[in-house]
Amino acid sequence: MKKILILNGPNLNLLGQRQPDIYGSQTLNDILSPLIDNCLKHDIEATTVQSNHEGVLIDTLHQWGTDPDCVGIIFNAGAYTHTSLAMADAIRSIKTPVIEVHLSNTAAREEIRHCSMIAPVCRGTIAGFGAMSYKLALMAIIDTLGH
């Protein structure tokens, strides 16, 4: 069975309570549950991981990025997007395509959030559509599989 990883970085475990004016009122589980169900409809197993620790995120990318059954990784790196060369190197080092996602439009926020360290090594970036950003990333992966 084909697999997809949905990987979430720091502070995303606080969705629904953290800055709802920016990130909305849905919890991370509220966002991810429909994606998991959608994957099953396409005979794809979805696994979700959230960590506030950079090393855990990098180890997870290494593990899933070398799994021949993993057809894509949807990755919201949170603030590491803008600061982590190590995260970019991890993505560059794997073969599995990674799609960068963000709930908010990072280009419309503070200047520090305008630059993504990981965008140049990702298949693409989807930002600013709230929970729909994840759904659009999943649709892109499924489309490449011909489903």
Contact map, one row per residue, 1 for C-alpha under 8 A:
111000000000000000000000000000000000000000111000000000000000000000001000000000000000000000000000000000000000000000000000000000000000000000000000000
111100000000000000000000000000000000000000111000000000000000000000001110000000000000000000000000000000000000000000000000000000000000000000000000000
111110000000000000000000000000000000000000011110000000000000000000001111000000000000000000000000000000000000000000000000000000000000000000000000000
011111000000000000000000000000000000000000011110000000000000000000000111110000000000000000000000000000000000000000000000000000000000000000000000000
001111100000000000000000000000000000000000000111100000000000000100000101110000000000000000000000000000000000000000000000000000000000000000000000000
000111110000000000000000000000000000000000000111100000000000000000000000111000000000000000000000000000000000000000000000000000000000000000000000000
000011111000000000000000000000000000000000000001110000001000000000000000111110000000000000000000000000000000000000000000000000000000000000000000000
000001111101000000000000000000000000000000000001111000000000000000000000001111000000000000000000000000000000000000000000000000000000000000000000000
000000111111000000000000000000000000000000000000011111001000000000000000001111110000000000000000000000000000000000000000000000000000000000000000000
000000011111100000000000000000000000000000000000011110000000000000000000000011110000000000000000000000000000000000000000000000000000000000000000000
000000001111111000000000000000000000000000000000000100000000000000000000000001000000000000000000000000000000000000000000000000000000000000000000000
000000011111111000000000000100000000000000000000010000000000000000000000000001000000000000000000000000000000000000000000000000000000000000000000000
000000000111111000000000001100000000000000000000010000000000000000000000000000000000000000000000000000000000000000000000000000000000000000000000000
000000000011111111000000001100000000000000000000000000000000000000000000000000000000000000000000000000000000000000000000000000000000000000000000000
000000000011111111010011111100000000000000000000000000000000000000000000000000000000000000000000000000000000000000000000000000000000000000000000000
000000000000011111110011111100000000000000000000000000000000000000000000000000000000000000000000000000000000000000000000000000000000000000000000000
000000000000011111110000101000000000000000000000000000000000000000000000000000000000000000000000000000000000000000000000000000000000000000000000000
000000000000011111110010000000000000000000000000000000000000000000000000000000000000000000000000000000000000000000000000000000000000000000000000000
000000000000000111111111000000000000000000000000000000000000000000000000000000000000000000000000000000000000000000000000000000000000000000000000000
000000000000001111111111100000000000000000000000000000000000000000000000000000000000000000000000000000000000000000000000000000000000000000000000000
000000000000000000111111000000000000000000000000000000000000000000000000000000000000000000000000000000000000000000000000000000000000000000000000000
000000000000000000111111000000000000000000000000000000000000000000000000000000000000000000000000000000010000000000000000000000000000000000000000000
000000000000001101111111100000000000000000000000000000000000000000000000000000000000000000000000000000110000000000000000000000000100000000000000000
000000000000001100111111110000000000000000000000000000000000000000000000000000000000000000000000000000000000000000000000000000000100000000000000000
000000000000001110010011111000000000000000000000000000000000000000000000000000000000000000000000000000000000000000000000000000000000000000000000000
000000000000001100000001111111100000000000000000000000000000000000000000000000000000000000000000000000000000000000000000000000000000000000000000000
000000000000111110000000111111100000000000000000000000000000000000000000000000000000000000000000000000000000000000000000000000000000000000000000000
000000000001111100000000011111110000000000000000000000000000000000000000000000000000000000000000000000000000000000000000000000000000000000000000000
000000000000000000000000011111111000000000000000000000000000000000000000000000000000000000000000000000000000000000000000000000000000000000000000000
000000000000000000000000011111111100000000000000000000000000000000000000000000000000000000000000000000000000000000000000000000000000000000000000000
000000000000000000000000011111111110000000000000000000000000000000000000000000000000000000000000000000000000000000000000000000000010010000000000000
000000000000000000000000000111111111000000000001000000000000000000000000000000000000000000000000000000000000000000000000000000000000000000000000000
000000000000000000000000000011111111100000000000000000000000000000000000000000000000000000000000000000000000000000000000000000000000000000000000000
000000000000000000000000000001111111110000000000000000000000000000000000000000000000000000000000000000000000000000000000000000000000000000000000000
000000000000000000000000000000111111111000000100000000000000000000000000000000000000000000000000000000000000000000000000000000000000011001000000000
000000000000000000000000000000011111111100001110000000000000000000000000000000000000000000000000000000000000000000000000000000000000000000000000000
000000000000000000000000000000001111111110000000000000000000000000000000000000000000000000000000000000000000000000000000000000000000000000000000000
000000000000000000000000000000000111111111000000000000000000000000000000000000000000000000000000000000000000000000000000000000000000000000000000000
000000000000000000000000000000000011111111111100000000000000000000000000000000000000000000000000000000000000000000000000000000000000000000000000000
000000000000000000000000000000000001111111111100000000000000000000000000000000000000000000000000000000000000000000000000000000000000000000000000000
000000000000000000000000000000000000111111110000000000000000000000000000000000000000000000000000000000000000000000000000000000000000000000000000000
000000000000000000000000000000000000011111110000000000000000000000000000000000000000000000000000000000000000000000000000000000000000000000000100001
110000000000000000000000000000000000001111111000000000000000000000000000000000000000000000000000000000000000000000000000000000000000000000000000000
111100000000000000000000000000000000001111111100000000000000000000000000000000000000000000000000000000000000000000000000000000000000000000000000000
111100000000000000000000000000000001001100111110000000000000000000000000000000000000000000000000000000000000000000000000000000000000000000000000000
001111000000000000000000000000000011001100011111000000000000000000000000000000000000000000000000000000000000000000000000000000000000000000000000000
001111000000000000000000000000000001000000001111100000000000000000000000000000000000000000000000000000000000000000000000000000000000000000000000000
000011110000000000000000000000010000000000000111110000000000000000000000000000000000000000000000000000000000000000000000000000000000000000000000000
000011110000000000000000000000000000000000000011111000000000000000000000000000000000000000000000000000000000000000000000000000000000000000000000000
000000111101100000000000000000000000000000000001111100001000000000000000000000000000000000000000000000000000000000000000000000000000000000000000000
000000011100000000000000000000000000000000000000111111011000000000000000000000000000000000000000000000000000000000000000000000000000000000000000000
000000001110000000000000000000000000000000000000011111000000000000000000000000000000000000000000000000000000000000000000000000000000000000000000000
000000001100000000000000000000000000000000000000001111111000000000000000000000000000000000000000000000000000000000000000000000000000000000000000000
000000001000000000000000000000000000000000000000001111111100000000000000000000010000001000000000000000000000000000000000000000000000000000000000000
000000000000000000000000000000000000000000000000000011111110000000000000000000000000000000000000000000000000000000000000000000000000000000000000000
000000000000000000000000000000000000000000000000001011111111000000000000000000000000000000000000000000000000000000000000000000000000000000000000000
000000101000000000000000000000000000000000000000011011111111100000000000000000000000001000000000000000000000000000000000000000000000000000000000000
000000000000000000000000000000000000000000000000000001111111110000000000000000000000011001000000000000000000000000000000000000000000000000000000000
000000000000000000000000000000000000000000000000000000111111111000000000000000000000000000000000000000000000000000000000000000000000000000000000000
000000000000000000000000000000000000000000000000000000011111111100000000000000000000000000000000000000000000000000000000000000000000000000000000000
000000000000000000000000000000000000000000000000000000001111111110000000000000000000000001100100000000000000000000000000000000000000000000000000000
000000000000000000000000000000000000000000000000000000000111111111000000000000000000000001001100000000000000000000000000000000000000000000000000000
000000000000000000000000000000000000000000000000000000000011111111100000000000000000000000000000000000000000000000000000000000000000000000000000000
000010000000000000000000000000000000000000000000000000000001111111100100000000000000000000000001000000000000000000000000000000000000000000000000000
000000000000000000000000000000000000000000000000000000000000111111100100100000000000000000000111100000000000000000000000000000000000000000000000000
000000000000000000000000000000000000000000000000000000000000011111110100000000000000000000000111000000000000000000000000000000000000000000000000000
000000000000000000000000000000000000000000000000000000000000001111111100000000000000000000000000000000000000000000000000000000000000000000000000000
000000000000000000000000000000000000000000000000000000000000000001111110000000000000000000000000000000000000000000000000000000000000000000000000000
111000000000000000000000000000000000000000000000000000000000000000111110000000000000000000000000000000000000000000000000000000000000000000000000000
011110000000000000000000000000000000000000000000000000000000000111111111100000000000000000000001000000000000000000000000000000000000000000000000000
011100000000000000000000000000000000000000000000000000000000000000011111100000000000000000000001100000000000000000000000000000000000000000001000000
001110000000000000000000000000000000000000000000000000000000000000000111110000000000000000000001111000000000000000000000000000000000000000001000000
000111100000000000000000000000000000000000000000000000000000000010000111111000000000000000000001111000000000000000000000000000000000000000000000000
000111100000000000000000000000000000000000000000000000000000000000000001111100000000000000000000011110000000000000000000000000000000010011000000000
000001111000000000000000000000000000000000000000000000000000000000000000111110000000000000000000011110000000000000000000000000000000000000000000000
000000111000000000000000000000000000000000000000000000000000000000000000011111001000000000000000000111000000000000000000000000000000000000000000000
000000111100000000000000000000000000000000000000000000000000000000000000001111111000000000000000000110000000000000000000000000000000000000000000000
000000011111000000000000000000000000000000000000000000000000000000000000000111111000000000000000000001000000000000000000000000000000000000000000000
000000001100000000000000000000000000000000000000000000000000000000000000000011111110000000000000000000000000000010000000000000000000000000000000000
000000001100000000000000000000000000000000000000000001000000000000000000000011111111001000000000000000000000000000000000000000000000000000000000000
000000000000000000000000000000000000000000000000000000000000000000000000000111111111001000000000000000000000000000011100000000000000000000000000000
000000000000000000000000000000000000000000000000000000000000000000000000000000111111000000000000000000000000000111111100000000000000000000000000000
000000000000000000000000000000000000000000000000000000000000000000000000000000111111100000000000000000000000000000011000000000000000000000000000000
000000000000000000000000000000000000000000000000000000000000000000000000000000011111111100000000000000000000000000001100000000000000000000000000000
000000000000000000000000000000000000000000000000000000000000000000000000000000000011111110000000000000000000000000001100000000000000000000000000000
000000000000000000000000000000000000000000000000000000000100000000000000000000000001111111000000000000000000000000000000000000000000000000000000000
000000000000000000000000000000000000000000000000000001001100000000000000000000011001111111100000000000000000000000000100000000000000000000000000000
000000000000000000000000000000000000000000000000000000000000000000000000000000000001111111110000000000000000000000001100100000000000000000000000000
000000000000000000000000000000000000000000000000000000000000000000000000000000000000111111111000000000000000000000000000000000000000000000000000000
000000000000000000000000000000000000000000000000000000000100110000000000000000000000011111111100000000000000000000000000000000000000000000000000000
000000000000000000000000000000000000000000000000000000000000100000000000000000000000001111111100010000000000000000000100110000000000000000000000000
000000000000000000000000000000000000000000000000000000000000000000000000000000000000000111111110000000000000000000000000100000000000000000000000000
000000000000000000000000000000000000000000000000000000000000010000000000000000000000000011111110000000000000000000000000000000000000000000000000000
000000000000000000000000000000000000000000000000000000000000110011000000000000000000000001111111000000000000000000000000000000000000000000000000000
000000000000000000000000000000000000000000000000000000000000000011000000000000000000000000011111100000000000000000000000000000000000000000000000000
000000000000000000000000000000000000000000000000000000000000000111000111100000000000000000000111110000000000000000000000000000000000000000000000000
000000000000000000000000000000000000000000000000000000000000000010000011100000000000000000000011111000000000000000000000011000000000000000000000000
000000000000000000000000000000000000000000000000000000000000000000000001111000000000000000100001111100000000000000000000011100000000000000000000000
000000000000000000000000000000000000000000000000000000000000000000000001111000000000000000000000111110000000000000000000011111000000000010000000000
000000000000000000000000000000000000000000000000000000000000000000000000011110000000000000000000011111000000000000000110011111000000000000000000000
000000000000000000000000000000000000000000000000000000000000000000000000011110000000000000000000001111100000000000000000000011100000110010000000000
000000000000000000000000000000000000000000000000000000000000000000000000000101000000000000000000000111111100000000000000000001111100110000000000000
000000000000000000000010000000000000000000000000000000000000000000000000000000000000000000000000000011111000000000000000000000111111100000000000000
000000000000000000000110000000000000000000000000000000000000000000000000000000000000000000000000000001111100000000000000000000111100000000000000000
000000000000000000000000000000000000000000000000000000000000000000000000000000000000000000000000000001111111100000000000000000111000000000000000000
000000000000000000000000000000000000000000000000000000000000000000000000000000000000000000000000000001011111110011000000000000110000000000000000000
000000000000000000000000000000000000000000000000000000000000000000000000000000000000000000000000000000001111111011100000000000000000000000000000000
000000000000000000000000000000000000000000000000000000000000000000000000000000000000000000000000000000001111110001000000000000000000000000000000000
000000000000000000000000000000000000000000000000000000000000000000000000000000000000000000000000000000001111111011000000000000000000000000000000000
000000000000000000000000000000000000000000000000000000000000000000000000000000000000000000000000000000000111111111000000000000000000000000000000000
000000000000000000000000000000000000000000000000000000000000000000000000000000000000000000000000000000000010111111100000000000000000000000000000000
000000000000000000000000000000000000000000000000000000000000000000000000000000000100000000000000000000000000011111100000000000000000000000000000000
000000000000000000000000000000000000000000000000000000000000000000000000000000100100000000000000000000000110111111110000000000000000000000000000000
000000000000000000000000000000000000000000000000000000000000000000000000000000000100000000000000000000000111111111110000000000000000000000000000000
000000000000000000000000000000000000000000000000000000000000000000000000000000000100000000000000000000000010001111111000000000000000000000000000000
000000000000000000000000000000000000000000000000000000000000000000000000000000001110000000000000000000000000000011111111000000000000000000000000000
000000000000000000000000000000000000000000000000000000000000000000000000000000001111100100000000000000000000000000111111000000000000000000000000000
000000000000000000000000000000000000000000000000000000000000000000000000000000001101101100100000000100000000000000011111110000000000000000000000000
000000000000000000000000000000000000000000000000000000000000000000000000000000000000000000000000000100000000000000011111111110000000000000000000000
000000000000000000000000000000000000000000000000000000000000000000000000000000000000000000000000000000000000000000011111110000000000000000000000000
000000000000000000000000000000000000000000000000000000000000000000000000000000000000000100110000000000000000000000000111111000000000000000000000000
000000000000000000000000000000000000000000000000000000000000000000000000000000000000000000100000111100000000000000000111111110000000000000000000000
000000000000000000000000000000000000000000000000000000000000000000000000000000000000000000000000111100000000000000000010111110000000000000000000000
000000000000000000000000000000000000000000000000000000000000000000000000000000000000000000000000011100000000000000000010011111000000000000000000000
000000000000000000000000000000000000000000000000000000000000000000000000000000000000000000000000001110000000000000000010011111100000000000000000000
000000000000000000000000000000000000000000000000000000000000000000000000000000000000000000000000001111000000000000000000000111111000110110000000000
000000000000000000000000000000000000000000000000000000000000000000000000000000000000000000000000000011111100000000000000000011111100100000000000000
000000000000000000000000000000000000000000000000000000000000000000000000000000000000000000000000000001111100000000000000000001111100100000000000000
000000000000000000000000000000000000000000000000000000000000000000000000000000000000000000000000000001111000000000000000000001111111100000000000000
000000000000000000000011000000000000000000000000000000000000000000000000000000000000000000000000000001110000000000000000000000111111100000000000000
000000000000000000000000000000100000000000000000000000000000000000000000000000000000000000000000000000100000000000000000000000001111111000000000000
000000000000000000000000000000000000000000000000000000000000000000000000000000000000000000000000000000100000000000000000000000001111111100000000000
000000000000000000000000000000000000000000000000000000000000000000000000000000000000000000000000000011100000000000000000000001111111111110000000000
000000000000000000000000000000100010000000000000000000000000000000000000010000000000000000000000000011000000000000000000000001000011111111000000000
000000000000000000000000000000000010000000000000000000000000000000000000000000000000000000000000000000000000000000000000000000000011111111100000000
000000000000000000000000000000000000000000000000000000000000000000000000000000000000000000000000000000000000000000000000000001000001111111110000000
000000000000000000000000000000000000000000000000000000000000000000000000010000000000000000000000001010000000000000000000000001000000111111111000000
000000000000000000000000000000000010000000000000000000000000000000000000010000000000000000000000000000000000000000000000000000000000011111111100000
000000000000000000000000000000000000000000000000000000000000000000000000000000000000000000000000000000000000000000000000000000000000001111111110000
000000000000000000000000000000000000000000000000000000000000000000000000000000000000000000000000000000000000000000000000000000000000000111111111000
000000000000000000000000000000000000000000000000000000000000000000000011000000000000000000000000000000000000000000000000000000000000000011111111100
000000000000000000000000000000000000000001000000000000000000000000000000000000000000000000000000000000000000000000000000000000000000000001111111111
000000000000000000000000000000000000000000000000000000000000000000000000000000000000000000000000000000000000000000000000000000000000000000111111111
000000000000000000000000000000000000000000000000000000000000000000000000000000000000000000000000000000000000000000000000000000000000000000011111111
000000000000000000000000000000000000000000000000000000000000000000000000000000000000000000000000000000000000000000000000000000000000000000001111111
000000000000000000000000000000000000000000000000000000000000000000000000000000000000000000000000000000000000000000000000000000000000000000000111111
000000000000000000000000000000000000000001000000000000000000000000000000000000000000000000000000000000000000000000000000000000000000000000000111111
